[in-house]
């Protein structure tokens, strides 16, 4: 590792591919671009070493905020992870939040695909919407803000009221992981970043002190790998979720481009919830519902079948005992951008921004009307307290961590661009055929010998 004057950590070793198949794809891409001169990625800050370095980590200030642990005003930092070919990911140590993901379309045009802000104070001001943060200690809702574990009942903080006077605990409470300041470390290999935080014993009512560690890694073939690990001093609950909201047309593209997305999910079932979003514990088939994305479907068609968009938990199919499961594909045909998601978790939360207020946050603030983004999040069990209500949920692992049982969560986001298909209308086909026929007739006449005198 070598520190340059532009505050960029230059990493000399490359991350290893995930599988042999991906290694072949990466090798083919490298062979295709062999001999080409690497351009500086415009998504990362320029500096004296920018023209010589293609993989690395940049560190920049990201504003100031009040630390919930100490009460002091501290400076936030944003890290830019980049590795070749116009692909970069920005992550801040406030809440381990993914601030931006910049990826090219079929023509090489780079855009930011993540809903968020350009300053930490905006995240603090709008903390209820969880833009891109690592949500926990338990993501999702714990009904009645209590749960039982090891013959003991634990009462949690009540931070949401949805079912009349009934209050619940949601997304880690007032001091969830997404609101804390994380410690940062840049490893000596790969374009990667490690963030860690301690959630103290009895904080928000949870038993045990929990150490959470996250490894973010960016690869040459445009993958973002997130590896989460949590260890506890006592039996407790852990359920982490990276709440990234995507719009592959660009974060400021607007509602029409969102509706043009095509979504595919590897899920046959979903978790039933009340009208106000509290899971009942029942699991049903997605067949003949608006949640059936087992075949690719355009959001414009499916979204019209729901009253207020999507905010649902789907049960994933064919979870392998070891390895990563292909769980989702999101495509935007107009730009050619596509996103594939792999994870070792059994469920996925699909959210289309239905609870967002009627504005768009600055990055910069766009002139377009409010849009809805697709948020794909992997979760072990959103509602641990209701898991015992149905036998059908027994197949899911309980989100319990102990001093001898570590929680691990791996998610891989792969970004790529598909060639833009050539589209012609019927009128264009008729005109093109007529022109081609006329040209052939002219060429035929010119090739004929002149008549004899």
Secondary structure as GFF3:
##gff-version 3
##sequence-region A 1 453
A	DSSP	beta_strand	2	3	.	.	.	ID=ss1
A	DSSP	beta_strand	8	10	.	.	.	ID=ss2
A	DSSP	alpha_helix	20	32	.	.	.	ID=ss3
A	DSSP	beta_strand	55	66	.	.	.	ID=ss4
A	DSSP	beta_strand	73	83	.	.	.	ID=ss5
A	DSSP	beta_strand	88	92	.	.	.	ID=ss6
A	DSSP	beta_strand	97	104	.	.	.	ID=ss7
A	DSSP	beta_strand	110	112	.	.	.	ID=ss8
A	DSSP	alpha_helix	120	125	.	.	.	ID=ss9
A	DSSP	three_ten_helix	127	129	.	.	.	ID=ss10
A	DSSP	beta_strand	134	135	.	.	.	ID=ss11
A	DSSP	beta_strand	141	142	.	.	.	ID=ss12
A	DSSP	three_ten_helix	143	145	.	.	.	ID=ss13
A	DSSP	beta_strand	146	149	.	.	.	ID=ss14
A	DSSP	beta_strand	152	155	.	.	.	ID=ss15
A	DSSP	beta_strand	160	163	.	.	.	ID=ss16
A	DSSP	beta_strand	166	170	.	.	.	ID=ss17
A	DSSP	three_ten_helix	177	179	.	.	.	ID=ss18
A	DSSP	beta_strand	183	185	.	.	.	ID=ss19
A	DSSP	beta_strand	191	199	.	.	.	ID=ss20
A	DSSP	three_ten_helix	203	205	.	.	.	ID=ss21
A	DSSP	beta_strand	210	218	.	.	.	ID=ss22
A	DSSP	beta_strand	223	232	.	.	.	ID=ss23
A	DSSP	beta_strand	236	237	.	.	.	ID=ss24
A	DSSP	beta_strand	241	242	.	.	.	ID=ss25
A	DSSP	beta_strand	245	246	.	.	.	ID=ss26
A	DSSP	alpha_helix	255	259	.	.	.	ID=ss27
A	DSSP	beta_strand	261	265	.	.	.	ID=ss28
A	DSSP	beta_strand	267	273	.	.	.	ID=ss29
A	DSSP	beta_strand	279	285	.	.	.	ID=ss30
A	DSSP	beta_strand	297	298	.	.	.	ID=ss31
A	DSSP	alpha_helix	299	303	.	.	.	ID=ss32
A	DSSP	beta_strand	311	316	.	.	.	ID=ss33
A	DSSP	beta_strand	325	332	.	.	.	ID=ss34
A	DSSP	beta_strand	337	343	.	.	.	ID=ss35
A	DSSP	beta_strand	347	351	.	.	.	ID=ss36
A	DSSP	beta_strand	374	379	.	.	.	ID=ss37
A	DSSP	three_ten_helix	384	389	.	.	.	ID=ss38
A	DSSP	three_ten_helix	391	395	.	.	.	ID=ss39
A	DSSP	beta_strand	400	401	.	.	.	ID=ss40
A	DSSP	beta_strand	407	417	.	.	.	ID=ss41
A	DSSP	alpha_helix	426	447	.	.	.	ID=ss42
###
